[in-house]
Amino acid sequence: MKKETRRNRAYSLVAALCTAFLLNGCSGDQTPAQGTGKAGDGKPVELNVMVMLESSGDEAERKSWQSIANLYMESHPGTNINLLMQNFAGVEQHRTWVTTQLIGQTAPDIFTTRYIWDQEDLKKGLLVDLTPYYKKSNAYSGGQPWEKLFSPTILQQLIGDDKTYASIPNYVNSVRVLYNKDLFAKAGIADVPKTWNEFMAVQEKLKNINVVPFAFPNSKPGDYNYNWTVRILTEELIAGSYAKLDVDNSGVIEMNEYARGVDQGIIDIEKSPYKDVFAIVKDWSKYWPKGYNGLDFETAGDMFLQGKAAMVMRSSAQSKVLFETSARKFEIAAFPLPYLTKENHPDAAGKLMEIGGVPAGNMAIPKTIAPEKMDKAIDFLAFTTSAKVQGLLAENLYRTPVIGNAELPDKLKGFQFVGDRMQLNIYAGEVDKNVTENNQKLGQLYLEGTVTQEKLLGDLKKIMVDGVKKKMSENQWTAENNYGIKK
């Protein structure tokens, strides 16, 4: 009876939070689903699972998760999955929900978080450390350790600076430009652009037929486009410096190697080529809508669907609504953000660097979970990374599989990785979320002419250096101990 009361309190708080967030667009519904039979000890196990929905009005997303819960319960008699499916207006609202639930000790047994927060919450003692489970095999990993299902680049983004894992992703995000094929034809554009100069020429042609070439939302960090762009273009200019940063030759630049780079001035955003990216982005902004710093993600999508803008940038999961909506009256397709060449910058790698492979849909377990639920919670998380569930998420929800042995449906072929994977990801949230957020906020001021590029870079560099100093202090990294890097 006490357990039931505690759970009811948790969901009462969720309801209260949703009321508080109503004006910000938070919505959710609890969908209890009943399993059959009893557990081996005669006691049923009930898991409360919060799944974050990409869209509040997408019934297919709700049905897909209900189907996943039902599949699990059918094969695990005695387990009941109570789904709480919830949508947030933005990243900030999601973070507020997670923080409130964890601090109030009312979090569901499993909940959707983000990989840019999970390590912070783990270090505060709010989450279960999943590292031991990553190292073991499970019923869905084919006899190998669970972590072997994931690529090294996924693991590099998930693992903390103390080599711990705090969450499990259930898909990866790959980023693409979606374009209106009718408007391209009207403008006389026969081929999609591959290089940056081709990309700019295409947008000039679109501008000449009186449409907005690119609906670029930039009202807040959660509009994503600015962060994606700066990360991709920066990586294309610094790819030739990877050898200076990847000290242990692992193929990825890990957190302590990033700290070393910043501390020793190898990574200095006030110097070329790092600083040169921002002028390239500002030059591109002439093809964005007027008032782009006030344009949000959803409104940019509406402009695209209405035929007022020829292109938008989306992840595979975010593209679902644009592909499936009946409001769209034209054919669309996808291509990667075109790459810089030597014509744009002498340090350009001249090839596509993929931002794809960012872990998403991450699920975590709060430290307050009842001990008798722990094994089943881990098993359910492992189930979401099985080939069967990964295939379902790909087919129904346009989610690129997070594991290598899941089949990619034809409609996601345009989101396949075709470039080189990034190694540094300097402005990514898992490196320093303060840098990520302030990069966009300061970038707004630079793009609108309120601050100079020198002011932007000076302020952003201070935030970056301060973050590195904090990381070094927390982990006792110094130049003398080689920042904890083992060769």
VENZI-V44099 format. One record per residue. RES is the residue in three letters. PHI is phi in degrees with one decimal (999 if undefined). Layout:
RES;PHI
RES;PHI
This chain:
MET;999
LYS;-65.1
LYS;-63.1
GLU;-64.2
THR;-63.7
ARG;-61.0
ARG;-65.7
ASN;-62.3
ARG;-61.3
ALA;-59.6
TYR;-75.8
SER;-65.5
LEU;-66.4
VAL;-58.7
ALA;-61.8
ALA;-63.9
LEU;-62.0
CYS;-62.0
THR;-64.2
ALA;-64.3
PHE;-91.1
LEU;-53.2
LEU;-68.3
ASN;-95.3
GLY;93.7
CYS;-80.5
SER;-143.5
GLY;-162.2
ASP;-145.7
GLN;-95.1
THR;-122.2
PRO;-68.4
ALA;-132.9
GLN;-97.0
GLY;-84.0
THR;-122.2
GLY;80.3
LYS;-120.2
ALA;-72.9
GLY;-58.2
ASP;-89.1
GLY;86.8
LYS;-110.1
PRO;-70.0
VAL;-110.7
GLU;-116.8
LEU;-109.5
ASN;-96.2
VAL;-124.0
MET;-95.5
VAL;-112.5
MET;-81.3
LEU;-92.5
GLU;-69.6
SER;-137.1
SER;-69.6
GLY;-103.1
ASP;-91.3
GLU;-67.2
ALA;-63.2
GLU;-67.4
ARG;-63.9
LYS;-65.0
SER;-64.8
TRP;-68.8
GLN;-64.8
SER;-64.0
ILE;-63.6
ALA;-62.3
ASN;-64.6
LEU;-59.3
TYR;-66.3
MET;-67.1
GLU;-62.4
SER;-96.0
HIS;-134.5
PRO;-54.0
GLY;94.2
THR;-110.6
ASN;-110.2
ILE;-109.0
ASN;-97.7
LEU;-88.5
LEU;-114.1
MET;-98.0
GLN;-137.7
ASN;-118.7
PHE;-119.3
ALA;-69.4
GLY;-171.2
VAL;-61.5
GLU;-62.2
GLN;-67.1
HIS;-62.7
ARG;-62.6
THR;-59.9
TRP;-61.2
VAL;-59.8
THR;-61.8
THR;-62.1
GLN;-64.5
LEU;-69.4
ILE;-67.5
GLY;-79.0
GLN;57.0
THR;-122.0
ALA;-65.8
PRO;-60.4
ASP;-64.3
ILE;-139.1
PHE;-151.5
THR;-78.2
THR;-122.7
ARG;-132.3
TYR;-66.9
ILE;-82.0
TRP;-112.0
ASP;-61.8
GLN;-66.9
GLU;-61.3
ASP;-71.5
LEU;-65.1
LYS;-66.0
LYS;-82.2
GLY;79.1
LEU;-98.6
LEU;-122.8
VAL;-75.7
ASP;-76.5
LEU;-91.0
THR;-53.8
PRO;-59.7
TYR;-76.5
TYR;-59.9
LYS;-81.5
LYS;-104.1
SER;-81.6
ASN;-141.5
ALA;-65.9
TYR;-119.9
SER;-100.6
GLY;67.6
GLY;81.2
GLN;-109.9
PRO;-55.6
TRP;-53.7
GLU;-63.2
LYS;-71.4
LEU;-72.3
PHE;-102.5
SER;-71.3
PRO;-57.1
THR;-70.2
ILE;-67.0
LEU;-61.7
GLN;-63.1
GLN;-79.5
LEU;-87.1
ILE;-76.9
GLY;-81.9
ASP;-67.5
ASP;-102.2
LYS;65.3
THR;-114.2
TYR;-115.3
ALA;-118.8
SER;-154.2
ILE;-120.8
PRO;-80.3
ASN;-116.8
TYR;-163.9
VAL;-122.8
ASN;-97.7
SER;-118.0
VAL;-106.0
ARG;-141.2
VAL;-87.6
LEU;-98.3
TYR;-134.0
ASN;-84.9
LYS;-66.3
ASP;-65.8
LEU;-68.7
PHE;-61.6
ALA;-65.0
LYS;-61.3
ALA;-84.4
GLY;78.6
ILE;-97.0
ALA;-90.6
ASP;-124.9
VAL;-71.7
PRO;-73.9
LYS;-113.6
THR;-100.6
TRP;-64.3
ASN;-64.7
GLU;-62.7
PHE;-62.1
MET;-66.2
ALA;-65.3
VAL;-61.1
GLN;-69.4
GLU;-64.7
LYS;-64.3
LEU;-67.6
LYS;-61.8
ASN;-71.0
ILE;-102.3
ASN;67.2
VAL;-121.1
VAL;-72.2
PRO;-61.6
PHE;-141.6
ALA;-83.3
PHE;-106.3
PRO;-81.2
ASN;-149.2
SER;-80.7
LYS;-162.4
PRO;-55.9
GLY;-72.3
ASP;-88.0
TYR;69.3
ASN;-58.2
TYR;-65.1
ASN;-62.3
TRP;-58.5
THR;-62.6
VAL;-63.4
ARG;-65.4
ILE;-63.0
LEU;-68.4
THR;-61.2
GLU;-62.2
GLU;-67.3
LEU;-89.6
ILE;-109.6
ALA;-58.5
GLY;-71.6
SER;-101.3
TYR;-53.9
ALA;-61.6
LYS;-72.5
LEU;-102.9
ASP;-83.8
VAL;-63.5
ASP;-90.0
ASN;56.2
SER;-86.1
GLY;92.5
VAL;-135.2
ILE;-93.9
GLU;-82.3
MET;-58.4
ASN;-70.9
GLU;-71.8
TYR;-63.0
ALA;-60.4
ARG;-60.0
GLY;-60.7
VAL;-69.8
ASP;-62.8
GLN;-94.4
GLY;78.6
ILE;-69.7
ILE;-98.7
ASP;-138.6
ILE;-72.7
GLU;-84.8
LYS;-116.4
SER;-69.5
PRO;-88.2
TYR;-56.8
LYS;-69.6
ASP;-74.6
VAL;-62.0
PHE;-67.3
ALA;-67.7
ILE;-64.6
VAL;-65.5
LYS;-63.0
ASP;-63.2
TRP;-64.4
SER;-61.2
LYS;-66.4
TYR;-103.1
TRP;-95.3
PRO;-67.6
LYS;-62.4
GLY;73.2
TYR;-61.0
ASN;-72.1
GLY;-109.6
LEU;-87.4
ASP;-96.9
PHE;-59.2
GLU;-66.3
THR;-65.7
ALA;-62.1
GLY;-62.5
ASP;-64.7
MET;-59.6
PHE;-65.6
LEU;-65.9
GLN;-82.4
GLY;77.5
LYS;-85.3
ALA;-131.0
ALA;-88.1
MET;-142.8
VAL;-140.0
MET;-117.9
ARG;-145.6
SER;-83.1
SER;-59.7
ALA;-65.6
GLN;-70.1
SER;-76.8
LYS;-53.2
VAL;-64.6
LEU;-74.1
PHE;-72.2
GLU;-101.5
THR;-66.9
SER;-76.3
ALA;-73.0
ARG;-82.4
LYS;-114.5
PHE;-144.4
GLU;-86.1
ILE;-124.0
ALA;-150.4
ALA;-127.2
PHE;-148.5
PRO;-68.6
LEU;-58.1
PRO;-56.9
TYR;-100.1
LEU;-76.3
THR;-124.8
LYS;-61.4
GLU;-68.5
ASN;-95.7
HIS;-162.4
PRO;-63.0
ASP;-93.5
ALA;-61.9
ALA;-71.1
GLY;72.5
LYS;-152.2
LEU;-74.5
MET;-108.1
GLU;-85.9
ILE;-82.6
GLY;-59.8
GLY;96.0
VAL;-77.0
PRO;-63.6
ALA;-145.5
GLY;63.9
ASN;-63.5
MET;-118.4
ALA;-130.4
ILE;-119.9
PRO;-71.2
LYS;-63.1
THR;-84.5
ILE;-59.2
ALA;-63.9
PRO;-53.8
GLU;-70.4
LYS;-96.4
MET;-60.2
ASP;-59.9
LYS;-70.1
ALA;-63.8
ILE;-63.6
ASP;-64.5
PHE;-66.7
LEU;-60.5
ALA;-63.8
PHE;-60.6
THR;-67.9
THR;-102.0
SER;-73.4
ALA;-59.0
LYS;-64.6
VAL;-70.0
GLN;-61.1
GLY;-64.6
LEU;-63.8
LEU;-64.0
ALA;-68.7
GLU;-68.7
ASN;-90.1
LEU;-122.5
TYR;60.5
ARG;-93.0
THR;-66.7
PRO;-57.3
VAL;-87.9
ILE;-111.0
GLY;-82.6
ASN;-102.4
ALA;-99.5
GLU;-77.9
LEU;-92.3
PRO;-68.2
ASP;-55.8
LYS;-68.8
LEU;-101.3
LYS;-60.8
GLY;-67.4
PHE;-103.9
GLN;-64.3
PHE;-73.0
VAL;-122.9
GLY;-110.2
ASP;-83.6
ARG;-79.6
MET;-64.1
GLN;-112.0
LEU;-98.1
ASN;54.0
ILE;-56.6
TYR;-101.4
ALA;-77.8
GLY;-62.8
GLU;-72.5
VAL;-80.0
ASP;-162.3
LYS;-66.1
ASN;-67.7
VAL;-65.5
THR;-58.3
GLU;-68.9
ASN;-74.6
ASN;-57.7
GLN;-72.7
LYS;-66.4
LEU;-70.4
GLY;-61.4
GLN;-55.1
LEU;-64.5
TYR;-67.2
LEU;-63.8
GLU;-86.2
GLY;88.0
THR;-73.1
VAL;-127.6
THR;-79.6
GLN;-63.2
GLU;-62.5
LYS;-67.1
LEU;-55.3
LEU;-69.9
GLY;-63.1
ASP;-67.1
LEU;-68.8
LYS;-63.7
LYS;-60.0
ILE;-63.5
MET;-65.2
VAL;-65.3
ASP;-61.7
GLY;-65.1
VAL;-67.5
LYS;-59.6
LYS;-64.6
LYS;-61.5
MET;-64.6
SER;-67.8
GLU;-62.2
ASN;-105.2
GLN;56.5
TRP;-90.3
THR;-141.0
ALA;-63.4
GLU;-65.4
ASN;-98.7
ASN;57.1
TYR;58.6
GLY;74.5
ILE;-82.2
LYS;-104.6
LYS;-86.2
